[in-house]
Amino acid sequence: MRASSLLLTAVSTLLVPIVSAVPSHPQPPPPSQQPSHRPVWRSVTDAIVRNIWNPPVNSHSEPAVNPRPHHKHSDDVVVRFNISNAQDASSLADAADTLFLDLWEFTDDWVDIRMQKDLIPSLLGLLPSSLHQAHNLLMDEFNLQNAISDTYPSSRSTRMLQSNAPTHHDAFGPKLGPSSSDNIFFNDYQPLSVIQPWMRLMASLFTTHVRVINVGTTYEGRHIPALRIGVHPTNNDSPERRKTILITAGLHAREWISTSTVNYIAYSLITGYGKSHVITSLLEEFDWVLVPTLNPDGYAYTWETDRLWRKNRQQTSLRFCRGLDLDRSFSYHWDGAANTKSNPCSESFSGSTPLEAFEAKSLAGWIHNETEHNNVDFVGLLDLHSYSQQILYPYSYTCDGSPPNLENLQEVAAGLSKVMRLSGGRYYQSAPACEGNVGLATNGDRQVFPRFETGGGSFLDWFYHDIRVKYTYQLKLRDRGTYGFLLPKDHIVPTGKEVLDAVIYFGKFLGGQFNVAAGEEKQSNLKQPEQHSQGVELVAGVEDELDDEDESAMWELRRRRRV
């Protein structure tokens, strides 16, 4: 333990200058003052990283973070439209396509759209009169600018890291249950220049059960690193295939909370081994592969240039419209050529062919290679996104058909929702991914609204169908629209805690502790989840409210089955 402490103290001198590279808003230097040479400290810290961890050679060098992204949206606002019928939904979808507006999120009764303020009259002119009053401003241009700026690390955070350099190694030490008060890493969102050394640090400190692996390569040449966490023989001659749960984030670059949450889960699993009986057993039974961001190019771009960038950074047929939507680029029911999002300027552009996106093709190749050559048996997927607080399961491409194990998918989703509500007091709605635009008519019948973005080619459907993994979910994290993609940093730890509880529930479910053996399909009766060693605190009055909501959720499941 003393040796680990000494190593952590030494490494703290590495992480401090890296984190110090993060911009301190709102004081951006003018473009003319941007350095044209590589800073001396960067060369020194890179040398330290090479000597300590010997990372794989990567032809792509991370540029210094450019603290100007919030200026790109100085005239933008976010508007919410309340949708009550199919005609209004269709009109809004067509108008948003015509004006190339940025669809932030949608559910069965509202749609959030970001646009330039002076485009609001043009949009309303394309809409029926019923929508002229059925909208409200979620963020004006001032609030949007502040929300963007506030997601970046503050100068106070940097000063705290610098002043605590000799002792802040405790923030990275083997202490179960990171919190905002005792773990500096989770006080802020972190750029790639911090996340990737942190991943190598975790692997170097916990060599018995942690490895850094590479699951692909991006268009701009970056690696897509992941943490493989588990305790088992590492050779490929093991007679049994290793059951593996995949947890991913960052398919869409601007969804920073998903990346921070995967890091939080990874830290908790890593440091919980040997301390928490539940976590220890889960790491012995499964391998856990956690990918903080599947879109490193886009994620880096949100730090350097445009905080609200969604797609990857791949060149398209239009030079001035870069990027493909990675979550619409997979081959299962890919519909890029047929849908209205075939314009490269669309935020949901899926390319001209399936798997055209470098990152999607690379990830798919890695997954196939793991299952065919590396003795891996994927048994579950949790793909983290934001926002809207939803737990979604297949299918995404259509509501006309149902997956074979629909009832099990529904029941596990209901269990995940309950666990997350018990943990953080936030309600997460569970539904098929296709039902983003499905509501109830006044007579109780299901009413399908036109989709605001295509559902074909999703990672969720591809992993479920092509890899034949029966328990695949997309979790859309906090919040419900107050901040949207710009969730304040003080939500990092609470969001991490509620998703960690869901991850533990998911692992126990797949491990057979809830009457379903890993990899098998059986009828299940969900039980009240046990509190794990991290503990769960409930605010007064939440427990009674939970009972009513859970009963309502189960009634909704039964109603869907009858339809």
C-alpha positions in Angstrom: 0.0 0.0 0.0 2.9 2.4 0.8 4.4 1.7 -2.6 1.1 2.5 -4.3 0.9 5.8 -2.3 4.4 6.8 -3.4 3.5 6.0 -7.0 0.3 8.0 -6.7 2.2 11.0 -5.2 4.6 10.9 -8.2 1.8 10.6 -10.7 0.0 13.6 -9.2 2.7 15.8 -10.6 1.8 14.3 -14.0 -1.9 14.9 -13.8 -1.7 18.4 -12.4 -0.2 20.0 -15.5 -2.5 17.9 -17.8 -5.6 19.1 -16.0 -4.2 22.6 -15.9 -4.4 22.6 -19.7 -8.2 22.7 -19.4 -9.7 26.1 -20.1 -10.8 28.4 -17.3 -13.8 30.2 -18.6 -14.8 32.9 -19.3 -11.4 34.3 -20.3 -10.5 33.0 -23.7 -7.4 34.4 -25.3 -7.8 35.9 -28.8 -6.9 33.7 -31.7 -3.7 35.6 -32.4 -2.3 34.6 -29.1 -2.7 30.9 -29.6 0.7 29.3 -29.3 2.1 27.9 -32.5 4.6 25.6 -30.8 4.3 22.6 -28.5 4.5 23.7 -24.9 7.5 22.6 -22.9 5.4 21.1 -20.1 3.5 19.0 -22.6 6.6 17.4 -23.9 7.8 16.7 -20.4 4.5 15.2 -19.2 4.3 13.1 -22.4 7.7 11.7 -21.7 6.6 10.8 -18.1 3.5 9.0 -19.5 5.7 7.0 -22.0 8.1 6.0 -19.3 5.5 5.0 -16.7 2.8 3.4 -18.8 4.5 2.9 -22.2 1.2 3.5 -24.1 0.8 2.3 -27.7 2.1 4.6 -30.3 -0.6 6.9 -31.7 0.1 9.0 -34.7 -2.5 11.6 -33.5 -1.3 14.1 -30.9 -3.9 15.8 -28.8 -3.9 19.6 -29.3 -4.1 21.9 -26.4 -7.7 22.6 -25.5 -9.0 25.7 -27.2 -11.1 27.7 -24.7 -13.5 29.3 -27.3 -16.3 26.8 -28.0 -19.1 28.8 -26.2 -18.8 31.7 -28.6 -20.2 29.6 -31.5 -23.7 29.7 -30.1 -24.0 33.3 -28.9 -27.4 33.8 -30.8 -28.9 30.4 -30.1 -31.8 29.4 -28.0 -33.5 26.1 -27.0 -37.3 25.9 -27.6 -39.6 23.2 -26.3 -42.7 22.3 -28.3 -45.5 20.3 -26.7 -46.9 17.7 -29.1 -50.5 16.4 -28.8 -51.3 14.9 -32.1 -49.7 13.3 -35.2 -50.4 16.2 -37.5 -48.5 18.6 -35.3 -45.6 16.1 -34.9 -45.4 15.7 -38.7 -45.5 19.4 -39.3 -42.7 20.1 -36.8 -40.5 17.3 -38.1 -40.8 18.6 -41.7 -40.1 22.2 -40.6 -37.1 21.2 -38.6 -35.7 19.3 -41.6 -36.3 22.2 -43.9 -34.4 24.6 -41.7 -31.7 22.1 -40.7 -32.4 22.7 -37.0 -30.6 20.8 -34.2 -33.1 18.4 -32.6 -31.9 18.1 -29.0 -34.3 15.5 -27.7 -37.9 14.2 -28.0 -40.3 12.1 -26.0 -43.9 11.1 -26.5 -45.2 14.6 -25.6 -42.4 17.2 -26.2 -39.6 18.1 -28.6 -36.6 20.3 -27.8 -34.9 22.2 -30.6 -31.9 24.4 -30.7 -31.9 27.2 -33.2 -30.8 30.8 -33.9 -33.2 33.2 -32.2 -34.0 35.0 -35.4 -35.2 31.7 -37.0 -38.1 31.3 -34.6 -40.5 33.4 -36.8 -39.5 31.3 -39.9 -40.1 28.1 -38.0 -43.5 29.2 -36.7 -44.4 30.3 -40.2 -44.0 26.7 -41.3 -46.1 25.3 -38.5 -49.9 25.0 -37.9 -51.5 27.6 -35.7 -52.0 24.9 -33.0 -48.2 25.0 -32.3 -47.9 28.8 -32.3 -48.7 28.9 -28.6 -47.7 25.3 -27.7 -44.0 26.1 -27.1 -41.9 27.8 -24.5 -38.3 28.9 -24.3 -36.1 26.5 -22.3 -32.9 28.5 -22.6 -32.5 32.0 -24.0 -29.2 33.0 -25.6 -27.8 34.3 -22.3 -28.7 31.2 -20.3 -27.4 28.9 -23.1 -24.0 30.7 -23.1 -23.7 30.5 -19.3 -24.7 26.8 -19.4 -22.0 26.0 -22.0 -19.4 27.9 -20.1 -20.2 26.3 -16.8 -19.6 22.8 -18.1 -15.9 23.5 -18.4 -13.6 23.2 -15.4 -13.3 26.4 -13.4 -10.1 28.2 -12.5 -10.8 27.3 -8.9 -10.7 23.6 -9.8 -7.3 24.1 -11.4 -6.0 26.0 -8.4 -7.2 23.3 -6.0 -5.4 20.6 -8.0 -2.2 22.7 -8.1 -2.3 23.5 -4.4 -3.0 19.9 -3.4 -0.3 18.4 -5.6 1.6 16.6 -2.9 -1.5 15.1 -1.2 -4.4 14.9 -3.8 -3.3 11.4 -4.8 -6.1 10.2 -2.5 -8.5 11.3 -5.2 -7.2 8.4 -7.3 -6.6 5.9 -4.5 -8.3 2.7 -3.7 -11.3 4.1 -1.8 -14.7 2.7 -2.5 -17.5 5.1 -3.5 -16.0 8.3 -5.0 -17.8 11.5 -4.0 -17.7 15.1 -5.0 -15.9 16.0 -1.7 -13.1 13.4 -1.8 -12.4 12.8 -5.5 -11.1 15.7 -7.5 -11.4 13.8 -10.8 -15.2 13.8 -10.5 -15.5 17.4 -9.6 -15.4 18.4 -13.2 -16.0 17.0 -16.7 -12.6 16.0 -18.1 -11.0 16.2 -21.6 -9.3 13.3 -23.4 -5.9 14.7 -22.2 -6.9 13.8 -18.7 -9.2 10.8 -19.2 -6.7 8.6 -21.1 -3.8 9.0 -18.7 -6.2 8.4 -15.9 -7.2 5.1 -17.5 -3.6 4.0 -17.8 -3.1 5.0 -14.2 -6.0 2.8 -13.1 -4.5 -0.1 -15.0 -1.0 0.4 -13.6 -2.3 0.6 -10.0 -4.7 -2.4 -10.2 -2.9 -4.9 -12.3 -4.7 -7.9 -10.9 -8.1 -7.0 -12.5 -7.7 -4.0 -14.9 -6.3 -3.6 -18.4 -6.4 -0.8 -21.0 -7.4 -2.1 -24.4 -8.1 -0.5 -27.7 -11.5 -1.2 -29.4 -11.0 0.8 -32.5 -9.5 3.8 -34.4 -11.2 7.1 -35.3 -11.3 9.0 -38.6 -8.6 11.4 -37.3 -6.4 8.5 -36.2 -7.1 8.4 -32.5 -7.4 5.2 -30.5 -10.7 4.3 -28.8 -9.4 3.1 -25.4 -11.5 1.0 -23.0 -11.0 -0.5 -19.6 -11.4 -4.3 -19.3 -12.2 -5.1 -15.7 -12.4 -8.7 -14.4 -10.6 -11.5 -12.6 -10.1 -14.6 -14.6 -7.4 -16.6 -16.6 -6.2 -14.4 -19.4 -5.3 -17.1 -22.0 -7.5 -18.0 -24.9 -7.4 -21.7 -24.1 -9.9 -21.5 -21.3 -12.7 -24.1 -22.1 -15.5 -21.7 -21.3 -16.2 -18.5 -23.1 -15.8 -15.5 -20.8 -19.2 -13.8 -20.2 -18.7 -10.1 -20.8 -20.9 -7.0 -20.2 -20.2 -4.0 -22.4 -20.8 -0.4 -21.2 -20.3 2.4 -23.7 -20.7 6.2 -23.8 -20.1 9.1 -26.0 -21.4 8.0 -29.3 -22.7 11.5 -29.5 -19.9 13.9 -28.6 -21.8 16.5 -26.7 -23.2 14.1 -24.2 -20.5 14.6 -21.6 -22.4 13.2 -18.7 -22.3 9.8 -20.3 -18.5 9.8 -20.5 -18.1 10.9 -16.9 -20.6 8.3 -15.7 -18.7 5.5 -17.4 -15.6 6.7 -15.7 -17.4 6.8 -12.4 -18.6 3.2 -12.9 -15.2 2.0 -13.9 -13.6 3.6 -10.8 -16.2 2.1 -8.5 -15.8 -1.4 -9.9 -12.0 -1.2 -9.9 -11.7 0.1 -6.3 -14.6 -2.0 -5.0 -12.9 -5.3 -5.8 -11.9 -7.0 -2.6 -13.9 -4.4 -0.5 -17.5 -5.0 -1.7 -18.7 -8.6 -1.8 -21.2 -7.8 -4.5 -18.6 -6.0 -6.8 -16.0 -8.7 -6.1 -18.4 -11.5 -7.2 -19.4 -9.5 -10.3 -15.8 -9.1 -11.4 -15.2 -12.8 -10.8 -18.2 -13.8 -12.8 -18.0 -11.3 -15.7 -15.5 -9.3 -17.7 -16.7 -5.7 -17.9 -15.5 -3.6 -20.9 -16.1 0.1 -20.3 -15.6 2.6 -23.1 -15.8 6.2 -21.9 -16.2 7.7 -25.4 -16.8 5.9 -28.7 -16.4 9.2 -30.5 -13.0 10.7 -29.4 -12.7 12.9 -32.4 -16.1 14.5 -31.7 -15.5 14.7 -28.0 -12.2 16.5 -28.5 -13.9 18.9 -30.9 -16.5 19.7 -28.2 -13.6 20.9 -26.0 -11.6 22.7 -28.7 -14.2 24.3 -31.0 -18.0 23.5 -30.5 -19.4 22.3 -27.2 -22.6 21.2 -28.9 -21.1 19.1 -31.6 -22.9 15.7 -32.0 -21.4 13.7 -34.9 -18.0 12.3 -35.6 -15.5 14.4 -37.6 -15.5 12.4 -40.8 -15.4 14.2 -44.2 -18.6 14.0 -46.2 -19.5 14.7 -49.8 -20.1 18.4 -48.7 -16.8 19.9 -47.6 -18.6 22.4 -45.2 -20.8 19.7 -43.6 -18.6 17.2 -41.7 -19.6 14.3 -39.6 -21.8 11.1 -39.4 -24.2 10.2 -36.7 -22.5 7.1 -35.2 -25.8 5.8 -33.7 -27.3 5.6 -37.2 -24.3 4.1 -38.9 -24.6 0.4 -38.0 -25.8 -2.2 -40.6 -29.0 -3.6 -39.0 -31.9 -2.0 -40.8 -29.7 0.9 -41.8 -32.0 3.3 -43.7 -29.7 6.2 -44.6 -30.5 6.1 -48.3 -34.2 6.1 -47.8 -34.8 8.5 -44.9 -35.0 12.3 -44.9 -31.7 12.6 -43.0 -29.6 11.7 -46.1 -28.3 15.3 -46.2 -24.7 15.6 -44.8 -25.7 18.8 -43.0 -28.3 16.9 -40.9 -27.4 16.2 -37.3 -28.6 12.6 -37.9 -26.7 12.0 -41.2 -25.9 8.3 -41.4 -23.6 8.2 -44.4 -24.1 6.8 -47.9 -23.5 3.1 -46.9 -23.8 1.1 -43.6 -20.7 1.2 -41.4 -19.3 4.1 -43.4 -18.4 5.8 -40.2 -14.8 4.9 -39.2 -15.7 4.5 -35.5 -18.8 2.3 -36.1 -16.9 0.0 -38.5 -14.0 -0.3 -36.2 -16.1 -1.1 -33.1 -18.1 -3.6 -35.1 -14.9 -5.3 -36.2 -13.6 -5.4 -32.7 -16.8 -7.0 -31.3 -16.9 -9.6 -34.0 -13.2 -10.4 -33.4 -13.8 -10.8 -29.7 -16.6 -13.2 -30.1 -15.0 -15.2 -33.0 -11.4 -15.4 -31.9 -11.0 -14.3 -28.3 -13.4 -16.6 -26.5 -15.7 -13.7 -25.5 -19.4 -14.2 -24.9 -21.2 -10.8 -24.7 -24.3 -11.1 -22.5 -25.3 -7.5 -21.9 -25.0 -3.9 -23.2 -25.7 -0.6 -21.5 -25.1 2.2 -23.9 -25.2 5.6 -22.1 -26.6 8.8 -23.6 -28.3 12.0 -22.5 -30.8 13.4 -21.9 -34.5 12.7 -21.0 -34.1 10.0 -18.2 -35.2 7.0 -20.2 -34.3 3.3 -20.3 -34.8 2.1 -23.9 -34.7 -1.4 -25.4 -35.0 -2.8 -28.9 -36.3 -2.1 -31.4 -35.3 1.3 -32.4 -35.9 1.0 -36.2 -39.7 0.1 -35.9 -42.6 -0.3 -33.6 -44.3 -2.7 -36.0 -42.4 -5.8 -34.6 -41.4 -6.9 -31.1 -38.2 -8.6 -30.0 -38.7 -12.3 -29.0 -37.8 -11.7 -25.4 -39.9 -8.5 -25.0 -41.3 -9.4 -21.6 -37.9 -10.0 -20.1 -36.6 -6.8 -21.6 -39.5 -4.9 -20.2 -39.2 -6.4 -16.7 -35.5 -5.7 -16.5 -36.0 -2.2 -17.7 -38.6 -1.7 -15.0 -36.2 -3.0 -12.4 -33.4 -0.7 -13.6 -35.8 2.2 -13.4 -36.8 1.3 -9.8 -33.2 0.9 -8.7 -32.2 4.3 -10.1 -35.2 6.0 -8.4 -34.2 4.4 -5.1 -30.7 5.7 -5.5 -31.2 9.2 -6.7 -34.9 10.0 -6.5 -35.1 10.5 -10.2 -37.7 8.7 -12.3 -36.5 7.0 -15.5 -39.2 6.0 -18.0 -38.8 2.6 -19.7 -40.0 2.0 -23.2 -39.0 0.5 -26.6 -36.5 2.8 -28.4 -38.9 3.2 -31.3 -41.5 4.8 -29.0 -39.8 8.2 -28.8 -42.8 9.4 -30.7 -45.6 7.2 -29.5 -48.3 8.5 -27.3 -51.8 7.6 -26.1 -54.9 8.8 -27.8 -57.8 9.9 -25.6 -59.4 6.5 -26.0 -56.3 4.7 -24.7 -55.1 3.4 -28.1 -51.5 3.7 -29.1 -50.9 6.7 -31.3 -47.7 6.6 -33.4 -46.3 10.1 -34.3 -43.8 10.6 -37.1 -40.2 10.2 -35.9 -38.1 13.3 -35.5 -35.0 11.3 -36.3 -34.5 8.0 -38.1 -34.4 4.9 -35.9 -32.5 2.6 -38.3 -28.9 1.7 -38.1 -28.7 2.0 -34.3 -26.0 0.5 -32.2 -28.7 -0.9 -29.8 -30.5 -2.9 -32.5 -27.3 -4.1 -34.2 -25.9 -5.4 -30.9 -29.2 -7.1 -30.1 -29.7 -8.7 -33.5 -26.3 -9.3 -35.1 -24.4 -10.2 -31.9 -27.4 -12.0 -30.5 -27.2 -10.4 -27.1 -30.6 -10.6 -25.4 -30.3 -7.8 -22.8 -29.3 -4.6 -24.5 -30.3 -1.2 -23.3 -29.8 2.5 -24.0 -29.8 4.7 -20.9 -30.6 8.3 -21.5 -29.3 10.1 -18.3 -30.2 13.3 -16.6 -32.0 15.6 -16.9 -35.5 16.2 -18.4 -34.5 19.4 -20.3 -33.7 22.1 -17.8 -30.1 21.9 -18.9 -30.2 19.2 -21.6 -26.7 18.3 -22.8 -25.2 21.0 -20.6 -25.8 19.3 -17.3 -24.0 21.1 -14.4 -20.9 19.4 -13.1 -22.5 18.9 -9.6 -24.7 16.2 -11.2 -21.7 14.1 -12.1 -21.5 12.2 -8.9 -25.3 11.8 -8.3 -25.7 10.6 -11.8 -22.8 8.2 -11.4 -24.2 6.8 -8.2 -27.7 6.0 -9.6 -26.2 4.4 -12.8 -23.8 2.4 -10.7 -26.7 1.0 -8.7 -28.3 0.1 -12.0 -25.1 -1.6 -13.3 -24.9 -3.7 -10.1 -28.5 -4.7 -10.5 -28.0 -5.5 -14.1 -24.9 -7.7 -13.3 -26.7 -9.5 -10.5 -29.6 -10.1 -12.8 -27.4 -11.6 -15.5 -25.5 -13.6 -12.9 -28.6 -15.5 -11.9 -29.3 -13.8 -8.6 -32.7 -12.7 -9.9 -33.7 -16.1 -11.3 -32.3 -15.5 -14.7 -29.0 -17.3 -15.5 -26.5 -15.4 -17.6 -27.1 -15.8 -21.3 -30.4 -17.7 -20.8 -34.0 -16.6 -21.3 -36.3 -17.6 -18.4 -39.4 -16.1 -16.9 -38.4 -13.9 -14.0 -40.1 -12.3 -11.0 -38.2 -9.1 -10.2 -37.4 -8.8 -6.5 -36.6 -5.8 -4.4 -32.9 -5.1 -5.0 -30.6 -5.4 -2.1 -28.6 -2.4 -1.0 -25.0 -2.9 -2.0 -22.1 -1.9 0.1 -22.1 1.7 -1.2 -25.3 2.3 0.6 -28.5 4.0 -0.7 -30.1 6.9 1.1 -33.8 7.8 0.5 -35.2 11.2 1.0 -38.4 11.3 3.1 -41.5 10.5 1.2 -39.8 9.0 -1.8 -40.4 5.4 -0.9 -44.2 5.7 -0.8 -44.1 7.6 -4.1 -42.1 4.7 -5.6 -44.7 2.1 -4.8 -47.3 4.0 -6.7 -45.1 4.7 -9.7 -43.9 1.1 -9.8 -47.4 -0.2 -9.8 -48.3 2.2 -12.6 -45.3 1.1 -14.6 -46.2 -2.5 -14.3 -49.7 -1.7 -15.3 -48.4 0.0 -18.4 -46.3 -3.1 -19.2 -49.4 -5.3 -19.0 -51.4 -2.9 -21.1 -48.7 -3.0 -23.8 -48.7 -6.7 -24.0 -52.5 -6.7 -24.5 -52.3 -4.2 -27.4 
